[in-house]
Amino acid sequence: MDDLQRLVETEAIKRLKARYFRALDTKDWALLATLLTVNARSVYGDGLYAFEGRDEIMTFLEGALGSEDIVHMHQAHTPEIEIASDTTAHGYWYFEDKVIFNTLEANTDHSPGRTMLIGTGIYHDEYEKVAGEWLISVTGYERIFEYTAPMHPEAILKTRWNR
């Protein structure tokens, strides 16, 4: 593969990761599922949440983040992408996220009450080119830090789901 093609493939992977986070944050589960290989694996939260297969990953993500009372923002930057072959690649992404749990009371591990989480970490992904399109075959992150604090009781949160 020549340098120009390597750049084209790298840009395609960058767009893939951007769509991943857009789909995640807008809760577009149908789009998100199309970005993963059927046999994808994930390891989130330093291994606390590990899943085998696209269906298991999607079940977890929808269950953990699907509520309209949980809103989040994920931003990835400083990609380090290595094209290993015509159909495989891997990459590291520095990311930061904010997750707001706008539920009044804690009731599950994924709903700790009215709190905000701010954190950073490093994603490590593996990619596979299937039928001419790059897909995520392995994804997960290791946290650098995570800070969670209660929200002010009178804070008002407006989202696309509760306008």
VOFI-11166 format. One record per residue: residue number from 0; residue in one letter; chain; y, z, x of N, C-alpha, C, O in turn. Coordinates in nm, 2 decimals. Atoms other than C-alpha are relative to their C-alpha. Last residue first. Layout:
BEGIN
<NUM "a" "A" <Y Z X> <Y Z X> <Y Z X> <Y Z X>> ...
end
This chain:
BEGIN
<162 "r" "A" <-0.15 0.03 0.02> <2.02 2.55 -3.72> <0.05 0.04 -0.13> <0.16 0.03 -0.16>> <161 "n" "A" <-0.06 -0.10 0.10> <1.68 2.72 -3.68> <0.15 -0.02 -0.03> <0.22 0.08 -0.05>> <160 "w" "A" <0.09 -0.04 0.11> <1.44 2.47 -3.51> <0.07 0.09 -0.11> <0.01 0.11 -0.21>> <159 "r" "A" <0.02 0.12 0.08> <1.69 2.29 -3.28> <-0.09 0.03 -0.12> <-0.09 -0.05 -0.22>> <158 "t" "A" <0.09 0.09 -0.06> <1.79 2.64 -3.16> <-0.01 -0.13 -0.09> <0.04 -0.13 -0.20>> <157 "k" "A" <0.02 0.12 0.08> <2.05 2.89 -3.23> <-0.08 -0.10 0.08> <-0.06 -0.12 0.19>> <156 "l" "A" <0.06 0.11 -0.06> <2.02 3.24 -3.08> <-0.01 -0.12 -0.10> <-0.08 -0.10 -0.20>> <155 "i" "A" <0.03 0.11 0.10> <2.26 3.51 -3.18> <-0.06 -0.12 0.08> <0.00 -0.16 0.18>> <154 "a" "A" <0.00 0.13 -0.06> <2.27 3.83 -2.96> <-0.04 -0.10 -0.11> <-0.14 -0.07 -0.18>> <153 "e" "A" <-0.09 0.08 0.09> <2.33 4.14 -3.17> <0.01 -0.14 0.05> <0.09 -0.22 -0.01>> <152 "p" "A" <0.04 0.00 0.14> <2.03 4.33 -3.03> <0.09 -0.08 -0.09> <0.04 -0.13 -0.19>> <151 "h" "A" <-0.09 -0.09 0.07> <2.11 4.23 -2.67> <-0.03 -0.01 -0.15> <-0.06 -0.12 -0.20>> <150 "m" "A" <-0.13 0.07 0.05> <1.81 4.06 -2.53> <0.08 0.11 -0.07> <0.03 0.20 -0.13>> <149 "p" "A" <-0.03 0.01 0.15> <1.55 4.27 -2.35> <0.13 -0.07 -0.02> <0.23 -0.06 0.05>> <148 "a" "A" <-0.09 -0.10 0.05> <1.48 4.18 -1.99> <0.02 -0.01 -0.15> <0.01 -0.12 -0.20>> <147 "t" "A" <0.00 -0.01 0.15> <1.21 3.98 -1.80> <0.09 0.12 -0.04> <0.08 0.23 0.01>> <146 "y" "A" <-0.09 -0.12 0.05> <1.25 3.87 -1.44> <0.00 -0.01 -0.15> <0.04 -0.11 -0.21>> <145 "e" "A" <-0.01 0.00 0.15> <0.98 3.65 -1.28> <0.08 0.12 -0.04> <0.04 0.23 0.01>> <144 "f" "A" <-0.04 -0.13 0.07> <0.97 3.56 -0.91> <0.01 -0.03 -0.15> <0.02 -0.14 -0.20>> <143 "i" "A" <-0.08 -0.06 -0.11> <0.81 3.31 -0.67> <0.06 0.13 -0.05> <0.05 0.23 0.01>> <142 "r" "A" <-0.13 -0.06 0.02> <0.54 3.23 -0.92> <0.06 0.04 0.13> <-0.01 0.10 0.21>> <141 "e" "A" <0.00 -0.13 -0.06> <0.25 3.00 -0.83> <0.14 0.05 -0.02> <0.24 -0.02 0.02>> <140 "y" "A" <-0.11 -0.05 -0.09> <0.21 2.70 -1.05> <-0.03 0.14 0.05> <-0.12 0.21 0.00>> <139 "g" "A" <-0.01 -0.15 0.00> <-0.04 2.48 -1.22> <0.11 0.04 0.09> <0.16 -0.04 0.17>> <138 "t" "A" <-0.14 -0.06 -0.01> <-0.14 2.12 -1.28> <-0.01 0.15 0.00> <-0.10 0.21 -0.06>> <137 "v" "A" <0.00 -0.15 -0.03> <-0.45 1.91 -1.23> <0.15 0.04 0.01> <0.23 -0.02 0.07>> <136 "s" "A" <0.14 -0.04 0.00> <-0.52 1.56 -1.36> <-0.02 0.15 0.03> <-0.12 0.21 -0.02>> <135 "i" "A" <0.02 -0.13 -0.07> <-0.17 1.46 -1.46> <-0.14 0.04 -0.01> <-0.20 0.05 -0.12>> <134 "l" "A" <0.02 -0.12 0.08> <-0.15 1.10 -1.55> <-0.02 0.12 0.08> <-0.05 0.11 0.20>> <133 "w" "A" <0.02 -0.13 -0.06> <-0.01 0.79 -1.38> <-0.02 0.11 -0.10> <0.07 0.11 -0.20>> <132 "e" "A" <-0.10 -0.11 0.02> <-0.05 0.47 -1.58> <-0.04 0.12 0.07> <-0.16 0.16 0.07>> <131 "g" "A" <-0.14 0.04 -0.05> <-0.22 0.14 -1.48> <0.11 0.10 -0.02> <0.22 0.08 0.01>> <130 "a" "A" <-0.04 0.12 0.08> <-0.54 0.20 -1.69> <0.15 -0.04 0.03> <0.23 -0.07 -0.05>> <129 "v" "A" <0.10 0.05 0.09> <-0.57 0.54 -1.53> <0.06 -0.11 -0.08> <0.16 -0.10 -0.15>> <128 "k" "A" <-0.04 0.12 0.07> <-0.38 0.64 -1.22> <-0.11 -0.05 -0.09> <-0.22 -0.09 -0.03>> <127 "e" "A" <0.10 0.11 0.00> <-0.47 1.00 -1.13> <0.06 -0.12 -0.08> <0.12 -0.10 -0.19>> <126 "y" "A" <-0.02 0.11 0.09> <-0.23 1.28 -1.04> <-0.11 -0.11 0.02> <-0.16 -0.13 0.13>> <125 "e" "A" <0.08 0.11 -0.05> <-0.27 1.62 -0.88> <0.01 -0.11 -0.11> <0.01 -0.07 -0.23>> <124 "d" "A" <0.07 0.10 0.09> <-0.01 1.88 -0.93> <-0.08 -0.09 0.07> <-0.06 -0.12 0.19>> <123 "h" "A" <0.08 0.09 -0.08> <0.12 2.19 -0.75> <-0.09 -0.08 -0.10> <-0.17 -0.03 -0.18>> <122 "y" "A" <0.11 0.07 0.06> <0.40 2.37 -0.92> <-0.07 -0.08 0.10> <-0.01 -0.14 0.20>> <121 "i" "A" <0.04 0.13 -0.06> <0.61 2.61 -0.72> <-0.12 -0.05 -0.08> <-0.23 0.01 -0.08>> <120 "g" "A" <0.14 0.01 -0.06> <0.78 2.90 -0.89> <-0.02 -0.14 0.06> <0.08 -0.22 0.06>> <119 "t" "A" <0.02 0.12 -0.08> <1.09 3.03 -1.05> <-0.14 0.00 0.05> <-0.21 0.10 0.05>> <118 "g" "A" <0.09 0.00 -0.12> <1.17 3.28 -1.32> <0.00 -0.13 0.07> <0.07 -0.23 0.03>> <117 "i" "A" <-0.05 0.10 -0.09> <1.38 3.39 -1.61> <-0.09 0.01 0.12> <-0.12 0.11 0.17>> <116 "l" "A" <0.07 0.01 -0.13> <1.22 3.57 -1.91> <0.08 -0.11 0.08> <0.10 -0.22 0.03>> <115 "m" "A" <-0.02 0.12 -0.07> <1.43 3.67 -2.21> <-0.06 0.01 0.14> <-0.05 0.11 0.21>> <114 "t" "A" <-0.02 0.00 -0.14> <1.33 3.93 -2.46> <0.03 -0.14 0.06> <0.01 -0.24 -0.01>> <113 "r" "A" <-0.12 0.08 -0.03> <1.32 4.00 -2.83> <0.04 0.01 0.14> <0.12 0.10 0.18>> <112 "g" "A" <-0.12 -0.05 0.07> <0.96 4.12 -2.87> <0.12 -0.08 0.05> <0.11 -0.19 0.12>> <111 "p" "A" <-0.03 -0.14 -0.04> <0.68 4.07 -2.62> <0.12 0.06 -0.07> <0.18 0.16 -0.02>> <110 "s" "A" <-0.12 -0.04 0.08> <0.54 3.77 -2.80> <0.04 0.14 0.03> <0.01 0.23 -0.05>> <109 "h" "A" <-0.09 0.10 -0.01> <0.28 3.59 -2.58> <0.13 0.03 -0.08> <0.22 -0.06 -0.08>> <108 "d" "A" <-0.03 0.02 -0.14> <0.07 3.90 -2.51> <0.11 -0.11 0.02> <0.20 -0.10 0.11>> <107 "t" "A" <0.11 0.06 -0.08> <0.08 3.97 -2.88> <0.05 -0.01 0.15> <0.16 0.02 0.18>> <106 "n" "A" <0.13 0.00 0.08> <0.28 4.17 -3.14> <-0.11 -0.07 0.07> <-0.23 -0.06 0.03>> <105 "a" "A" <0.11 0.04 -0.08> <0.61 4.28 -2.98> <-0.13 0.00 -0.09> <-0.16 0.09 -0.16>> <104 "e" "A" <0.09 -0.10 -0.05> <0.87 4.31 -3.25> <-0.11 -0.06 0.09> <-0.15 -0.18 0.07>> <103 "l" "A" <-0.06 -0.13 0.01> <1.18 4.12 -3.35> <-0.09 0.11 0.06> <-0.04 0.21 0.12>> <102 "t" "A" <0.07 -0.07 0.11> <1.07 3.78 -3.23> <0.05 0.15 0.00> <0.08 0.20 0.11>> <101 "n" "A" <-0.10 -0.04 0.10> <1.32 3.57 -3.04> <-0.07 0.07 -0.11> <-0.03 0.06 -0.23>> <100 "f" "A" <0.09 -0.05 0.11> <1.11 3.54 -2.72> <0.09 0.06 -0.10> <0.14 0.17 -0.09>> <99 "i" "A" <-0.06 -0.10 0.09> <1.34 3.34 -2.49> <-0.10 0.03 -0.11> <-0.15 -0.06 -0.18>> <98 "v" "A" <0.08 -0.01 0.12> <1.18 3.16 -2.19> <0.06 0.11 -0.09> <0.08 0.23 -0.04>> <97 "k" "A" <-0.05 -0.10 0.08> <1.38 3.04 -1.90> <-0.08 0.00 -0.13> <-0.10 -0.11 -0.19>> <96 "d" "A" <0.02 0.00 0.14> <1.22 2.83 -1.63> <0.07 0.12 -0.06> <0.09 0.23 0.00>> <95 "e" "A" <-0.06 -0.12 0.05> <1.28 2.73 -1.27> <-0.02 -0.01 -0.15> <-0.02 -0.12 -0.21>> <94 "f" "A" <-0.05 0.00 0.14> <1.08 2.48 -1.08> <0.06 0.13 -0.03> <0.04 0.23 0.03>> <93 "y" "A" <-0.06 -0.13 0.02> <1.00 2.37 -0.72> <0.05 0.00 -0.15> <0.11 -0.10 -0.19>> <92 "w" "A" <-0.13 0.00 0.07> <0.77 2.08 -0.74> <0.05 0.14 0.00> <-0.02 0.23 -0.05>> <91 "y" "A" <-0.06 -0.13 0.02> <0.47 2.00 -0.52> <0.14 -0.01 -0.06> <0.21 -0.10 -0.02>> <90 "g" "A" <-0.14 -0.04 -0.02> <0.28 1.68 -0.54> <0.02 0.15 -0.02> <-0.05 0.22 -0.09>> <89 "h" "A" <-0.03 -0.14 0.03> <-0.05 1.50 -0.54> <0.14 0.03 0.03> <0.21 -0.04 0.10>> <88 "a" "A" <-0.12 -0.06 -0.06> <-0.16 1.14 -0.56> <0.00 0.15 -0.03> <-0.07 0.20 -0.11>> <87 "t" "A" <-0.01 -0.15 -0.01> <-0.46 0.93 -0.66> <0.13 0.04 0.07> <0.17 -0.03 0.16>> <86 "t" "A" <0.02 -0.06 0.13> <-0.51 0.57 -0.79> <0.01 0.16 0.00> <-0.02 0.22 -0.10>> <85 "d" "A" <-0.05 0.07 0.11> <-0.39 0.34 -0.52> <-0.01 0.07 -0.13> <0.07 0.04 -0.23>> <84 "s" "A" <0.07 0.13 0.01> <-0.46 0.61 -0.26> <0.07 -0.08 -0.12> <0.17 -0.04 -0.17>> <83 "a" "A" <0.12 -0.01 -0.08> <-0.32 0.94 -0.14> <-0.07 -0.14 0.00> <-0.13 -0.17 0.10>> <82 "i" "A" <0.09 0.09 0.06> <0.04 0.90 -0.26> <-0.12 -0.01 0.09> <-0.11 -0.05 0.21>> <81 "e" "A" <0.08 0.07 -0.10> <0.21 1.22 -0.15> <-0.09 -0.10 -0.07> <-0.18 -0.05 -0.15>> <80 "i" "A" <0.11 0.08 0.06> <0.49 1.36 -0.37> <-0.07 -0.08 0.12> <0.00 -0.15 0.19>> <79 "e" "A" <0.06 0.05 -0.13> <0.72 1.64 -0.25> <-0.13 -0.07 -0.05> <-0.23 -0.01 -0.08>> <78 "p" "A" <0.14 0.05 0.00> <0.95 1.69 -0.55> <-0.04 -0.04 0.14> <0.03 -0.10 0.22>> <77 "t" "A" <0.05 0.01 -0.13> <1.27 1.89 -0.50> <-0.14 -0.04 0.01> <-0.23 0.03 0.07>> <76 "h" "A" <-0.08 0.07 -0.09> <1.33 1.96 -0.87> <-0.07 0.01 0.14> <-0.17 0.07 0.16>> <75 "a" "A" <0.07 0.02 -0.13> <1.16 2.08 -1.18> <0.09 -0.08 0.09> <0.16 -0.17 0.05>> <74 "q" "A" <-0.06 0.10 -0.08> <1.34 2.23 -1.48> <-0.07 -0.01 0.13> <-0.09 0.10 0.20>> <73 "h" "A" <0.07 0.02 -0.13> <1.17 2.41 -1.76> <0.07 -0.11 0.07> <0.09 -0.22 0.02>> <72 "m" "A" <-0.06 0.11 -0.08> <1.36 2.54 -2.06> <-0.07 0.00 0.13> <-0.07 0.10 0.20>> <71 "h" "A" <0.02 0.00 -0.14> <1.20 2.76 -2.33> <0.07 -0.12 0.06> <0.09 -0.23 0.00>> <70 "v" "A" <-0.07 0.12 -0.05> <1.22 2.86 -2.69> <0.00 0.01 0.15> <0.00 0.12 0.21>> <69 "i" "A" <0.01 0.00 -0.15> <0.98 3.11 -2.86> <0.06 -0.13 0.04> <0.01 -0.24 0.01>> <68 "d" "A" <-0.06 -0.12 -0.05> <1.06 3.19 -3.22> <-0.01 0.02 0.15> <0.04 0.11 0.21>> <67 "e" "A" <-0.14 0.03 -0.01> <0.98 2.83 -3.32> <0.08 0.12 0.04> <0.20 0.11 0.07>> <66 "s" "A" <-0.08 -0.06 0.10> <0.62 2.92 -3.23> <0.15 -0.04 0.01> <0.20 -0.05 0.13>> <65 "g" "A" <-0.02 0.08 0.12> <0.43 2.66 -3.03> <0.10 0.06 -0.10> <0.16 -0.01 -0.18>> <64 "l" "A" <-0.14 0.04 0.01> <0.47 2.83 -2.69> <0.03 -0.07 -0.13> <0.15 -0.11 -0.14>> <63 "a" "A" <-0.09 -0.08 -0.07> <0.15 3.03 -2.64> <0.14 -0.03 -0.02> <0.22 0.06 -0.03>> <62 "g" "A" <0.01 -0.14 0.05> <-0.07 2.88 -2.91> <0.10 0.09 0.07> <0.15 0.18 0.00>> <61 "e" "A" <-0.05 -0.01 0.14> <0.05 2.52 -2.85> <0.00 0.14 -0.05> <0.09 0.19 -0.12>> <60 "l" "A" <-0.14 0.03 0.00> <0.01 2.56 -2.47> <0.06 0.01 -0.14> <0.16 0.08 -0.16>> <59 "f" "A" <-0.08 -0.11 -0.06> <-0.33 2.72 -2.49> <0.15 -0.02 -0.02> <0.22 0.07 -0.06>> <58 "t" "A" <0.02 -0.11 0.09> <-0.47 2.46 -2.74> <0.07 0.12 0.05> <0.14 0.20 -0.02>> <57 "m" "A" <-0.09 0.02 0.12> <-0.32 2.18 -2.53> <-0.01 0.12 -0.10> <0.09 0.16 -0.15>> <56 "i" "A" <-0.14 -0.02 -0.05> <-0.49 2.31 -2.21> <0.10 -0.01 -0.12> <0.19 0.08 -0.13>> <55 "e" "A" <-0.02 -0.15 -0.02> <-0.82 2.35 -2.39> <0.14 0.03 0.05> <0.20 0.13 0.01>> <54 "d" "A" <0.00 -0.07 0.12> <-0.80 1.99 -2.53> <0.02 0.16 0.02> <0.10 0.22 -0.06>> <53 "r" "A" <-0.13 0.02 0.07> <-0.70 1.84 -2.20> <0.01 0.08 -0.13> <0.11 0.14 -0.16>> <52 "g" "A" <0.00 0.10 0.11> <-1.00 1.98 -2.02> <0.13 0.00 -0.07> <0.19 0.10 -0.10>> <51 "e" "A" <0.07 0.13 -0.04> <-1.06 2.29 -1.82> <0.00 -0.09 -0.12> <-0.04 -0.06 -0.23>> <50 "f" "A" <0.07 0.07 0.11> <-0.82 2.59 -1.85> <-0.06 -0.13 0.05> <-0.01 -0.20 0.15>> <49 "a" "A" <0.06 0.12 -0.05> <-0.68 2.86 -1.63> <-0.09 -0.07 -0.11> <-0.16 0.00 -0.18>> <48 "y" "A" <0.03 0.09 0.11> <-0.43 3.12 -1.75> <-0.05 -0.13 0.06> <0.02 -0.22 0.10>> <47 "l" "A" <0.03 -0.08 0.12> <-0.41 3.42 -1.52> <-0.05 -0.09 -0.11> <-0.13 -0.05 -0.19>> <46 "g" "A" <0.14 -0.01 0.03> <-0.44 3.19 -1.22> <-0.04 0.08 -0.12> <-0.16 0.08 -0.16>> <45 "d" "A" <0.08 -0.05 -0.12> <-0.10 3.25 -1.07> <-0.15 0.02 -0.03> <-0.21 0.11 0.03>> <44 "g" "A" <-0.01 -0.15 -0.02> <0.06 3.22 -1.41> <-0.08 0.05 0.11> <-0.15 0.16 0.09>> <43 "y" "A" <-0.14 -0.05 0.02> <-0.07 2.87 -1.50> <0.00 0.15 0.04> <-0.11 0.22 0.04>> <42 "v" "A" <0.00 -0.13 -0.05> <-0.39 2.70 -1.36> <0.15 0.05 -0.01> <0.23 0.03 0.08>> <41 "s" "A" <-0.12 -0.07 -0.02> <-0.46 2.38 -1.54> <-0.02 0.14 0.05> <-0.12 0.20 0.01>> <40 "r" "A" <0.01 -0.14 -0.02> <-0.74 2.12 -1.53> <0.14 0.06 0.02> <0.23 0.00 0.07>> <39 "a" "A" <-0.11 -0.07 -0.08> <-0.74 1.77 -1.67> <-0.04 0.15 0.01> <-0.11 0.21 -0.07>> <38 "n" "A" <0.06 -0.11 -0.07> <-1.07 1.62 -1.79> <0.10 0.08 0.08> <0.06 0.14 0.18>> <37 "v" "A" <0.09 -0.06 0.10> <-0.91 1.39 -2.06> <-0.07 0.13 0.07> <-0.08 0.23 0.00>> <36 "t" "A" <0.13 0.06 0.01> <-0.63 1.31 -1.82> <-0.09 0.08 -0.09> <-0.06 0.20 -0.12>> <35 "l" "A" <0.10 -0.07 -0.08> <-0.29 1.46 -1.91> <-0.13 -0.09 -0.01> <-0.16 -0.15 -0.11>> <34 "l" "A" <-0.04 0.00 -0.14> <0.03 1.28 -2.01> <-0.11 0.06 0.09> <-0.10 0.06 0.21>> <33 "t" "A" <0.02 0.14 -0.05> <-0.10 1.17 -2.36> <0.03 0.00 0.15> <0.00 -0.10 0.22>> <32 "a" "A" <0.14 0.03 -0.02> <-0.14 1.54 -2.45> <-0.03 -0.14 0.06> <-0.12 -0.15 0.14>> <31 "l" "A" <0.05 -0.08 -0.11> <0.23 1.61 -2.39> <-0.15 -0.03 0.03> <-0.19 -0.05 0.14>> <30 "l" "A" <-0.04 0.07 -0.12> <0.33 1.33 -2.63> <-0.06 0.07 0.12> <-0.11 0.01 0.21>> <29 "a" "A" <0.06 0.13 -0.01> <0.13 1.48 -2.91> <0.03 -0.08 0.12> <-0.06 -0.14 0.19>> <28 "w" "A" <0.14 -0.02 -0.05> <0.24 1.83 -2.83> <-0.07 -0.13 0.01> <-0.16 -0.15 0.09>> <27 "d" "A" <0.06 0.13 0.04> <0.61 1.75 -2.87> <-0.14 -0.01 0.06> <-0.17 -0.07 0.16>> <26 "k" "A" <0.12 -0.02 0.08> <0.72 2.11 -2.85> <-0.06 -0.13 -0.05> <-0.12 -0.13 -0.16>> <25 "t" "A" <-0.02 0.04 0.13> <1.06 2.01 -2.73> <-0.12 0.02 -0.10> <-0.11 -0.02 -0.21>> <24 "d" "A" <-0.11 -0.08 0.06> <1.03 2.22 -2.42> <0.04 -0.04 -0.14> <0.10 0.03 -0.21>> <23 "l" "A" <0.02 -0.15 0.01> <0.68 2.10 -2.34> <0.11 0.07 -0.07> <0.09 0.14 -0.16>> <22 "a" "A" <0.09 -0.02 0.11> <0.75 1.73 -2.42> <-0.03 0.15 -0.02> <-0.04 0.20 -0.13>> <21 "r" "A" <-0.07 0.03 0.13> <1.06 1.73 -2.20> <-0.09 0.03 -0.12> <-0.05 0.09 -0.22>> <20 "f" "A" <-0.09 -0.11 0.03> <0.87 1.91 -1.92> <0.08 -0.02 -0.13> <0.10 0.07 -0.21>> <19 "y" "A" <0.08 -0.12 0.02> <0.58 1.66 -1.92> <0.09 0.12 -0.04> <0.06 0.18 -0.14>> <18 "r" "A" <0.05 0.00 0.14> <0.82 1.37 -1.96> <-0.08 0.12 -0.04> <-0.07 0.17 -0.15>> <17 "a" "A" <-0.11 -0.02 0.09> <1.00 1.47 -1.64> <-0.04 0.00 -0.15> <0.00 0.08 -0.23>> <16 "k" "A" <-0.03 -0.15 0.00> <0.67 1.51 -1.46> <0.12 0.03 -0.09> <0.12 0.13 -0.16>> <15 "l" "A" <0.11 -0.07 0.07> <0.57 1.15 -1.56> <0.03 0.15 -0.01> <0.01 0.21 -0.12>> <14 "r" "A" <-0.02 0.02 0.14> <0.91 1.02 -1.46> <-0.11 0.07 -0.08> <-0.08 0.12 -0.19>> <13 "k" "A" <-0.11 -0.09 0.03> <0.86 1.17 -1.11> <0.03 -0.01 -0.15> <0.06 0.09 -0.22>> <12 "i" "A" <0.05 -0.14 0.01> <0.51 1.01 -1.10> <0.12 0.10 -0.03> <0.10 0.19 -0.11>> <11 "a" "A" <0.08 -0.01 0.13> <0.65 0.67 -1.18> <-0.05 0.14 -0.02> <-0.05 0.19 -0.13>> <10 "e" "A" <-0.10 -0.01 0.12> <0.92 0.72 -0.91> <-0.08 0.01 -0.13> <-0.03 0.08 -0.22>> <9 "t" "A" <-0.07 -0.13 0.00> <0.65 0.79 -0.65> <0.09 0.02 -0.12> <0.10 0.12 -0.18>> <8 "e" "A" <0.10 -0.09 0.05> <0.45 0.48 -0.75> <0.06 0.14 -0.01> <0.03 0.22 -0.10>> <7 "v" "A" <0.01 0.03 0.14> <0.76 0.26 -0.70> <-0.10 0.10 -0.07> <-0.07 0.15 -0.18>> <6 "l" "A" <-0.12 -0.05 0.07> <0.83 0.42 -0.37> <-0.01 -0.02 -0.15> <0.03 0.07 -0.23>> <5 "r" "A" <0.01 -0.15 0.00> <0.47 0.37 -0.25> <0.12 0.06 -0.07> <0.11 0.16 -0.14>> <4 "q" "A" <0.10 -0.03 0.10> <0.50 0.00 -0.36> <-0.01 0.16 -0.01> <-0.02 0.21 -0.12>> <3 "l" "A" <-0.06 0.03 0.13> <0.81 -0.04 -0.15> <-0.09 0.04 -0.11> <-0.04 0.11 -0.21>> <2 "d" "A" <-0.10 -0.10 0.03> <0.65 0.13 0.15> <0.06 -0.02 -0.13> <0.09 0.08 -0.20>> <1 "d" "A" <-0.12 0.01 -0.09> <0.34 -0.10 0.15> <0.10 0.11 -0.05> <0.08 0.17 -0.15>> <0 "m" "A" <-0.12 0.00 0.09> <0.00 0.00 0.00> <0.12 0.00 0.09> <0.13 0.08 0.18>> 
end
